[in-house]
Amino acid sequence: MNESPNLVPEINSNAKKVDDDSINIQFDPSHSIKQDDKIELNKSKRKINDSINDDNSDSPPSKKKQEVNSIKCEEDKPTTSLPTKKQKQKEMSEKFRYGNFHRYYGNRLKGLQRDPRLDVFNKVWFQRRNVLDIGCNAGYLTLSIAKEFEPAWILGIDIDSHLVGVARANIRHYCEEKEMIGKFPASLALREEEGGPTVKKFPNNVWFRRQNYVCLMDEEIEQAQEEYDIILALSITKWVHLNWGDDGIKRFFLKAFKNLRPGGRLIVEPQGFNTYWKRAKTVDELRETYNKIEFKPEQFKDYLLNEIGFVSFEELGMPQANAKGFERPLQVFRKEVYKGENRKKVKKNS
């Protein structure tokens, strides 16, 4: 604090006690105070009062003072910034990079009473058969098939453990039984741990499991057994392709072929390559994979028939949807019933 040389400040020992809002300073009256000195004195008093207020006041500092203090301490105190909108979008894109959207069916079936694909499927293909639904999401289609088409056993698998939990919880919403054990129907207590249900009736014929169906090495494919009569790969080829590339989608198809029993069917709902970039550009790894893709969806049919070994192809009707993006063809590839079976096109509803 700069003071005039003519001022000799002296604290009055008999002055009243200093409170939080003022300070008593007394000067020798023999000295004259000029106007400039008064101004300087007032500034000094304000500085002292501000100092006292900052130290002793219970009230927070003014907004202006907070801003000043913030600027002053910017280099001394570590600062944490909230994630920007762009950062949040990037985190969400990474989280759902496998197409594991938590509101997928809510968007796809908005305004609809049931999944339109059920009206296109041939119920006979599913009755008393073993079915695998790859990328089942929250399990709505899986559960509808389990209840309406009466398969002997249907397993829904998904890479997202949260969605698998939701799917398991959804079993009770499709069940008409009143007796419950916890969140699940009492009849599920009869389900064998590994061998499937003891009774071929809903809800004993359905379950969900977390699993990544894509093999990372060719050696893993050799372990696949002939277990299923129907394998569903609905709206997932794009996600397999973007995450594991051309090799990944080819291994996926080969494993499905080996998992099918003789005469079994692989039902595919492929997304067009023109839909890939919208998602690929949101995640660096997906973008890199996208730029390396040479095996396009329009080549899947020939590859499955001529390279993998399916003997027939059939395209079902186009299911209606509440958005054009969900209106995709359903393609059915059938495995030979016996070795050396002639390849031929299977008639619809055969």
C-alpha positions in Angstrom: 0.0 0.0 0.0 1.5 3.4 -1.1 1.1 6.3 1.4 1.7 10.0 1.2 4.9 11.1 3.0 2.9 13.7 4.9 0.7 11.0 6.5 1.7 9.3 9.7 -1.0 6.6 10.5 -1.4 5.7 14.1 -3.8 3.1 15.5 -5.8 4.6 18.3 -5.6 2.3 21.3 -8.7 3.8 22.8 -10.8 3.3 19.6 -13.7 1.0 19.5 -13.1 -2.6 18.6 -12.7 -3.2 14.9 -15.6 -5.1 13.4 -15.8 -6.9 10.0 -17.0 -3.9 8.1 -14.7 -1.1 9.2 -11.3 -0.2 10.5 -10.5 2.9 12.7 -7.4 4.8 11.6 -6.4 8.1 13.3 -4.0 10.7 12.0 -2.1 13.6 13.6 -4.3 16.7 13.1 -1.2 18.9 12.7 -0.7 17.5 9.3 -2.8 18.8 6.4 -4.4 16.4 4.0 -4.6 17.3 0.4 -7.4 16.1 -1.9 -5.1 13.6 -3.6 -4.1 12.2 -0.3 -7.7 11.7 0.7 -8.4 9.7 -2.4 -5.3 7.6 -1.7 -6.4 7.1 1.9 -9.9 6.0 0.8 -8.4 3.5 -1.6 -6.2 2.1 1.2 -9.1 1.8 3.6 -11.1 -0.1 0.9 -8.2 -2.5 0.4 -8.0 -3.2 4.1 -11.7 -3.7 4.4 -11.7 -6.1 1.4 -8.9 -8.0 3.1 -10.9 -8.4 6.3 -14.0 -9.3 4.5 -12.3 -12.0 2.5 -10.8 -13.6 5.6 -13.7 -13.4 8.1 -16.9 -13.2 6.2 -19.3 -16.1 6.2 -20.9 -15.1 2.9 -19.4 -16.2 -0.4 -17.4 -13.6 -2.4 -19.2 -11.6 -5.0 -19.5 -13.0 -8.5 -17.0 -10.4 -9.8 -14.6 -11.4 -7.0 -15.0 -15.0 -7.8 -14.1 -14.4 -11.4 -11.0 -12.4 -10.4 -9.9 -15.2 -7.9 -10.6 -17.8 -10.6 -8.3 -16.0 -13.1 -5.7 -15.5 -10.4 -5.6 -19.1 -9.3 -5.9 -20.6 -12.8 -2.3 -21.7 -12.9 -2.1 -22.8 -9.3 -5.2 -25.0 -9.0 -5.9 -28.0 -11.3 -9.1 -27.5 -13.3 -11.6 -30.2 -14.5 -13.7 -29.6 -17.5 -17.0 -31.3 -18.3 -17.0 -33.5 -21.4 -18.1 -31.7 -24.5 -21.0 -32.7 -26.7 -18.5 -34.1 -29.2 -16.8 -36.2 -26.6 -20.1 -37.6 -25.3 -21.1 -38.5 -28.8 -17.7 -40.3 -29.3 -18.2 -42.2 -26.0 -21.7 -43.3 -27.1 -20.5 -44.4 -30.5 -17.8 -46.5 -28.9 -20.3 -48.0 -26.4 -22.7 -49.1 -29.2 -20.1 -50.0 -31.8 -21.6 -53.5 -32.1 -25.1 -52.3 -32.8 -26.1 -53.1 -29.3 -28.5 -50.2 -28.9 -30.5 -50.3 -25.7 -33.7 -49.0 -27.4 -33.4 -50.8 -30.7 -36.8 -52.5 -30.6 -38.5 -49.4 -29.2 -37.4 -47.6 -32.4 -38.0 -50.4 -34.8 -41.4 -51.4 -33.5 -42.7 -48.0 -32.7 -46.4 -47.8 -33.4 -46.6 -51.6 -34.3 -48.2 -54.3 -32.3 -45.7 -57.0 -33.2 -42.6 -57.5 -35.2 -43.6 -57.7 -39.0 -40.9 -60.3 -39.6 -43.0 -62.8 -37.8 -45.6 -62.6 -40.6 -42.9 -63.4 -43.2 -41.3 -66.4 -41.5 -42.6 -69.9 -42.2 -43.8 -71.2 -38.8 -43.3 -74.8 -39.9 -39.5 -74.2 -40.1 -39.5 -73.4 -36.4 -41.9 -75.9 -34.9 -40.2 -78.6 -32.7 -36.8 -77.4 -33.9 -33.7 -76.0 -32.3 -33.1 -72.3 -33.0 -30.3 -69.9 -32.4 -30.9 -66.1 -32.6 -27.5 -64.3 -32.9 -27.6 -60.6 -31.8 -30.9 -61.0 -30.0 -30.8 -57.6 -28.3 -33.5 -57.4 -25.6 -35.1 -60.6 -26.9 -38.4 -59.4 -28.2 -38.3 -61.3 -31.4 -36.7 -64.4 -29.7 -39.5 -64.5 -27.2 -42.2 -64.1 -29.8 -40.8 -67.0 -31.7 -40.6 -69.1 -28.6 -44.2 -68.5 -27.7 -45.9 -68.3 -31.2 -43.8 -70.8 -33.3 -43.4 -73.5 -30.6 -39.7 -74.4 -31.2 -38.3 -77.2 -29.1 -35.5 -74.8 -28.0 -34.4 -71.3 -28.9 -31.3 -69.6 -27.5 -30.8 -65.9 -27.9 -27.2 -64.6 -27.7 -25.8 -61.1 -27.6 -22.4 -59.5 -27.0 -23.9 -57.0 -24.5 -24.4 -58.4 -21.0 -26.9 -55.7 -20.1 -29.1 -56.6 -23.0 -28.9 -60.3 -22.0 -30.1 -59.4 -18.5 -33.0 -57.4 -20.0 -33.9 -60.3 -22.2 -34.0 -62.7 -19.3 -36.2 -60.3 -17.3 -38.5 -60.0 -20.3 -39.4 -63.7 -20.2 -42.0 -62.9 -17.4 -43.7 -60.3 -19.5 -44.5 -62.9 -22.1 -45.5 -65.5 -19.6 -49.2 -66.1 -18.6 -48.3 -68.0 -15.5 -49.3 -66.4 -12.2 -46.8 -68.3 -10.0 -43.4 -66.7 -10.0 -40.1 -67.4 -8.4 -38.4 -64.1 -8.0 -38.5 -62.4 -11.4 -38.9 -65.6 -13.4 -41.8 -68.1 -14.0 -41.8 -71.0 -11.6 -41.7 -73.5 -14.5 -38.2 -72.3 -15.4 -36.9 -74.1 -12.3 -37.4 -77.3 -14.3 -34.9 -76.2 -17.0 -31.8 -78.4 -17.2 -28.6 -76.5 -16.7 -26.9 -77.6 -19.9 -29.3 -79.9 -21.8 -32.2 -77.4 -22.5 -35.8 -77.6 -21.3 -37.4 -80.8 -20.0 -40.8 -79.7 -21.4 -41.1 -78.3 -25.0 -43.5 -75.5 -24.0 -43.0 -71.8 -23.4 -41.3 -70.5 -21.3 -39.3 -73.7 -20.9 -38.1 -73.5 -24.5 -36.2 -70.2 -24.4 -33.1 -68.8 -22.7 -30.5 -66.0 -23.2 -26.7 -66.0 -22.9 -23.9 -63.5 -23.4 -21.7 -64.6 -26.3 -19.6 -63.2 -29.1 -20.4 -65.6 -32.0 -17.5 -64.3 -34.2 -14.4 -66.5 -34.2 -11.1 -64.7 -34.1 -9.2 -67.6 -35.6 -10.0 -70.3 -38.1 -9.1 -73.0 -35.6 -12.1 -72.0 -33.5 -14.5 -72.8 -36.3 -13.5 -76.5 -36.3 -15.0 -76.8 -32.8 -18.5 -75.9 -34.1 -21.0 -78.7 -33.8 -24.3 -79.4 -35.7 -26.7 -78.2 -33.1 -29.4 -76.0 -34.7 -32.1 -76.3 -37.4 -32.5 -72.5 -37.8 -29.9 -69.8 -37.2 -31.1 -66.1 -37.3 -28.6 -63.4 -38.3 -31.0 -60.5 -38.4 -29.6 -56.9 -39.0 -26.2 -57.9 -37.6 -23.9 -58.5 -40.7 -23.0 -54.8 -40.8 -21.8 -54.8 -37.2 -19.8 -58.0 -37.7 -18.3 -56.7 -40.9 -17.3 -53.3 -39.4 -15.8 -54.7 -36.2 -14.0 -57.8 -37.7 -13.6 -57.0 -41.4 -13.9 -59.3 -44.4 -12.2 -62.2 -42.5 -14.6 -61.8 -39.6 -17.8 -61.9 -41.6 -16.5 -64.9 -43.6 -15.7 -66.8 -40.4 -19.1 -65.9 -39.1 -20.8 -67.5 -42.2 -18.7 -70.6 -42.0 -19.3 -71.2 -38.3 -23.1 -70.8 -38.9 -22.9 -73.4 -41.7 -21.1 -75.8 -39.4 -23.6 -75.1 -36.5 -26.5 -76.1 -38.7 -27.9 -79.7 -38.9 -28.4 -81.2 -42.3 -31.3 -79.4 -44.0 -31.0 -76.5 -41.6 -31.6 -72.9 -42.6 -29.6 -69.7 -42.1 -31.9 -66.6 -42.2 -29.9 -63.4 -42.9 -31.2 -59.8 -43.0 -28.1 -58.0 -44.4 -27.7 -54.2 -44.3 -26.6 -52.5 -47.5 -23.0 -51.2 -47.8 -24.4 -47.7 -48.2 -25.4 -47.8 -44.5 -21.9 -48.6 -43.3 -20.2 -45.2 -43.4 -22.7 -43.5 -41.1 -21.5 -45.7 -38.2 -17.9 -46.3 -39.4 -17.0 -42.6 -39.3 -17.9 -42.4 -35.6 -15.2 -44.8 -34.3 -11.6 -44.7 -35.5 -11.2 -48.5 -35.6 -14.4 -48.9 -37.5 -13.3 -46.3 -40.0 -10.0 -48.2 -40.6 -11.9 -51.4 -41.1 -14.4 -49.8 -43.4 -11.6 -48.5 -45.7 -10.2 -52.1 -46.0 -13.5 -53.8 -46.9 -13.5 -55.5 -50.3 -16.2 -58.1 -49.7 -19.5 -56.2 -50.1 -22.9 -57.4 -49.0 -24.1 -57.9 -52.5 -21.4 -60.6 -52.8 -22.7 -62.5 -49.7 -25.2 -64.7 -51.7 -22.6 -66.1 -54.1 -20.1 -66.6 -51.4 -22.6 -68.6 -49.2 -23.7 -70.7 -52.1 -20.5 -71.3 -53.9 -17.8 -71.1 -51.2 -19.5 -72.0 -47.9 -21.6 -74.8 -49.3 -25.3 -73.9 -48.9 -27.4 -75.7 -51.6 -30.3 -73.3 -52.0 -31.4 -69.7 -51.7 -34.7 -68.1 -51.1 -35.7 -64.4 -50.6 -38.8 -63.9 -48.4 -41.1 -61.0 -48.8 -40.0 -57.5 -47.6 -41.4 -57.0 -44.1 -43.1 -53.6 -43.5 -41.6 -51.2 -40.9 -42.2 -47.8 -39.4 -39.0 -46.5 -41.2 -37.5 -47.3 -44.6 -34.2 -48.1 -43.0 -35.7 -51.2 -41.3 -37.3 -52.5 -44.5 -34.7 -55.1 -45.6 -34.9 -58.4 -47.5 -34.8 -61.6 -45.6 -32.6 -64.2 -47.3 -32.8 -67.9 -46.5 -29.9 -70.2 -47.2 -30.5 -74.0 -46.8 -27.9 -76.6 -46.0 -27.9 -79.9 -47.8 -29.9 -82.7 -46.2 -27.4 -85.3 -47.3 -24.0 -85.3 -49.0 -24.1 -84.8 -52.7 -27.6 -83.2 -52.7 -28.2 -81.3 -55.9 -28.3 -77.6 -55.5 -31.6 -76.1 -56.4 -33.8 -73.2 -55.5 -36.3 -74.1 -52.8 -39.8 -72.9 -53.5 -41.4 -70.5 -51.1 -42.9 -72.0 -48.0 -41.3 -75.4 -48.7 
